[in-house]
């Protein structure tokens, strides 16, 4: 994968492709908040790694389009990247919970200090 592709974008790209294999590159770019060029580059990298296959099909507008299908290796990578993403989000959640508790304590102490004046 490109070094510029964050773990979150890689997670979101694999998840979106798994759920929407008929997505266009423009749709993927809009959904991920990246350029169409970056999506094209990433899709090529995913194909080179053997994580997806692109198959031609005709969409309802009678234009040639691609269907992006996760391969067994791609499904395995999706599981790995989803697990890593979940771990990061849980770590962020736990840190945020601690920070919220510290802020509540600080506000409580400030309320107590100002109430006595």
Protein Blocks (a to p, Z undefined) as FASTA:
>chain_A
ZZklcfklmmmmmmmmmmmmmbcfklmmmmnopafklmmmmmmmmmmnopaccdddddfk
opacddddddfklmmmmmmmmmmmmmmmmmmmmmmmmmmmmmmmmmmmmmmmmmmZZ
